[in-house]
Amino acid sequence: MILEGKVFSGVNRGKELIKKYEPRIIGILGLRPFPGTLNVKMERETDVKSHSTKTIDFLLTDGKRKIDAYLAPVAMKPSQKTLRGVLIEGDETVSTYKWKGKDAFSLRKSGKIATWDIIRSDADRELIEYLKNRKENAQKPECKGWAIQFVSGPHNYAHLEIISGVNIKESLKIKDDDKIRIEFLA
């Protein structure tokens, strides 16, 4: 299943939980987790338990198993961007110029004009700068991790927490309010 969501900063709860469960996460997943979680507001409610392949659990003295958290493997990458309805796929070039005293741009795909317009916002400007400065045919970064859902504590199935061995925001070159695609691998 592939879903989209928007990255946001949490209340640093993930950092404390990772610290608490780090030895068990290392034993279960074989990776030393980055100290913190990536928080994603999903486009729809998502229950990690239904995709879970591993759990953080322990046995009680009466032999019953108690689950602290469910873990589901995921792959993440930034969502595809569009500029004036044109999907950015990697073969675009952009140029900027003045038109009637205003900053403007033209976007080419495979050498042909795809769109042109006045630069209307900071978001336009950021995307145009990204297109001008990216490496030729640069592949979108991808990062693997584990969606984690703790059994106790506050629950909001529209929010997803993800752990990884790396800083996901740095690895994917994303920031708060960026959209990402999350694929559950199980």
VMD Tcl script that draws the C-alpha trace (Angstrom):
set ca {
  {0.00 0.00 0.00}
  {1.31 3.46 -0.93}
  {0.10 6.57 0.90}
  {1.02 10.23 1.01}
  {1.42 12.45 4.01}
  {2.82 15.78 5.15}
  {5.91 16.00 7.39}
  {5.55 17.90 10.66}
  {7.53 18.40 13.86}
  {6.23 16.57 16.88}
  {6.64 17.31 20.56}
  {9.93 15.36 20.90}
  {8.10 12.34 22.33}
  {9.75 10.09 19.74}
  {13.24 10.94 20.94}
  {12.45 9.74 24.48}
  {10.72 6.58 23.25}
  {13.65 5.70 20.98}
  {16.04 6.20 23.89}
  {13.88 3.94 26.09}
  {13.54 1.15 23.50}
  {16.90 1.50 21.69}
  {18.46 -1.79 22.92}
  {15.33 -3.72 21.95}
  {15.09 -1.99 18.55}
  {18.73 -2.88 17.85}
  {18.01 -6.51 18.78}
  {14.78 -6.75 16.76}
  {15.67 -4.71 13.66}
  {19.46 -4.95 13.67}
  {19.87 -1.19 13.35}
  {20.80 1.59 15.72}
  {17.88 4.02 15.40}
  {18.36 7.72 14.81}
  {17.35 9.44 18.08}
  {13.87 10.59 17.10}
  {11.01 9.76 14.78}
  {9.77 11.29 11.56}
  {6.21 12.51 12.10}
  {3.85 12.39 9.13}
  {0.23 13.55 8.97}
  {-1.33 11.02 6.64}
  {-3.97 11.73 4.01}
  {-6.09 9.03 5.64}
  {-6.01 6.99 8.83}
  {-3.43 4.22 8.84}
  {-3.18 1.33 11.30}
  {0.44 0.16 11.51}
  {-0.68 -3.03 13.27}
  {-2.30 -4.33 10.05}
  {1.05 -4.05 8.20}
  {3.23 -5.11 11.12}
  {5.86 -7.82 10.67}
  {7.62 -7.29 14.01}
  {6.72 -6.20 17.51}
  {8.47 -4.81 20.54}
  {7.17 -7.16 23.20}
  {8.06 -9.13 26.31}
  {6.78 -12.08 28.32}
  {5.00 -11.55 31.61}
  {5.65 -13.83 34.57}
  {2.42 -15.71 33.82}
  {3.73 -16.55 30.32}
  {1.51 -14.09 28.44}
  {3.04 -11.85 25.82}
  {2.68 -8.06 26.22}
  {3.16 -5.90 23.13}
  {4.60 -2.40 23.55}
  {4.71 -1.44 19.86}
  {4.03 -2.67 16.33}
  {6.64 -2.23 13.58}
  {5.96 -2.24 9.84}
  {8.68 -1.91 7.16}
  {8.30 1.14 4.91}
  {10.07 2.87 2.03}
  {9.80 6.65 1.77}
  {10.54 9.23 -0.88}
  {9.54 12.82 -1.51}
  {6.25 13.22 -3.36}
  {6.41 14.21 -6.98}
  {6.28 17.93 -7.52}
  {4.39 19.89 -10.15}
  {4.87 23.37 -11.50}
  {1.75 24.89 -13.10}
  {0.35 21.40 -13.63}
  {3.52 19.97 -15.20}
  {4.84 16.88 -13.38}
  {8.53 17.19 -12.48}
  {10.16 13.91 -13.54}
  {13.86 14.69 -13.97}
  {14.25 15.77 -17.61}
  {13.22 19.41 -17.11}
  {15.18 22.60 -17.53}
  {14.04 25.99 -16.33}
  {15.11 29.51 -17.17}
  {14.13 32.77 -15.53}
  {13.74 36.20 -17.07}
  {11.88 39.49 -16.70}
  {8.51 39.89 -18.42}
  {6.72 43.24 -18.16}
  {8.92 44.10 -15.18}
  {8.07 40.92 -13.27}
  {10.11 37.78 -12.61}
  {8.99 34.97 -14.91}
  {10.09 31.46 -15.87}
  {9.84 28.96 -18.68}
  {9.91 25.21 -18.08}
  {11.10 22.81 -20.77}
  {10.66 19.04 -20.88}
  {12.82 17.17 -23.37}
  {13.74 20.51 -24.92}
  {10.15 21.62 -25.59}
  {8.33 24.39 -23.72}
  {5.96 22.79 -21.23}
  {4.78 25.95 -19.45}
  {5.74 29.52 -18.66}
  {4.37 32.07 -16.25}
  {5.11 34.83 -13.77}
  {6.76 33.67 -10.53}
  {3.91 34.15 -8.06}
  {5.14 32.83 -4.72}
  {8.09 31.79 -2.61}
  {7.08 28.16 -3.28}
  {7.43 28.82 -7.04}
  {10.82 30.42 -6.44}
  {12.03 27.48 -4.28}
  {10.98 24.90 -6.88}
  {12.58 26.87 -9.71}
  {15.83 27.15 -7.73}
  {15.70 23.42 -7.04}
  {15.29 22.71 -10.77}
  {18.12 25.06 -11.71}
  {20.55 23.59 -9.17}
  {19.84 19.86 -9.27}
  {22.24 17.45 -10.85}
  {21.50 16.12 -14.33}
  {19.00 13.24 -14.17}
  {19.26 13.15 -10.38}
  {17.33 10.26 -8.88}
  {14.87 10.99 -6.12}
  {16.32 9.92 -2.80}
  {14.67 6.97 -1.09}
  {14.93 5.91 2.53}
  {13.83 2.74 4.26}
  {12.59 2.62 7.81}
  {9.96 1.24 10.12}
  {6.56 2.71 10.93}
  {6.08 2.33 14.66}
  {2.83 2.40 16.61}
  {3.05 2.27 20.38}
  {0.25 0.46 22.21}
  {0.15 2.87 25.15}
  {0.07 6.64 24.99}
  {-1.85 8.98 22.71}
  {-3.12 7.50 19.44}
  {-4.01 9.29 16.27}
  {-4.22 6.99 13.27}
  {-3.92 10.00 10.96}
  {-0.37 10.54 12.28}
  {2.45 8.12 11.55}
  {5.79 7.87 13.35}
  {8.74 6.38 11.45}
  {12.13 5.24 12.74}
  {15.29 4.62 10.75}
  {19.02 4.25 11.21}
  {19.49 7.68 9.62}
  {18.04 11.17 9.95}
  {15.18 10.75 7.46}
  {14.70 14.49 6.88}
  {18.35 14.89 5.89}
  {18.42 11.69 3.84}
  {15.33 12.64 1.81}
  {16.16 16.37 1.79}
  {12.74 17.21 3.20}
  {11.44 19.66 5.79}
  {8.22 20.33 7.67}
  {5.17 20.70 5.40}
  {6.81 18.71 2.56}
  {4.78 15.80 1.23}
  {6.25 12.31 1.12}
  {5.13 8.96 -0.28}
  {5.21 6.03 2.10}
  {5.02 2.47 0.85}
  {4.27 -0.28 3.33}
  {6.48 -3.20 2.32}
  {4.42 -5.93 4.03}
}
mol new
graphics top color blue
foreach p $ca { graphics top sphere $p radius 0.5 }
foreach p [lrange $ca 0 end-1] q [lrange $ca 1 end] { graphics top cylinder $p $q radius 0.2 }
display resetview
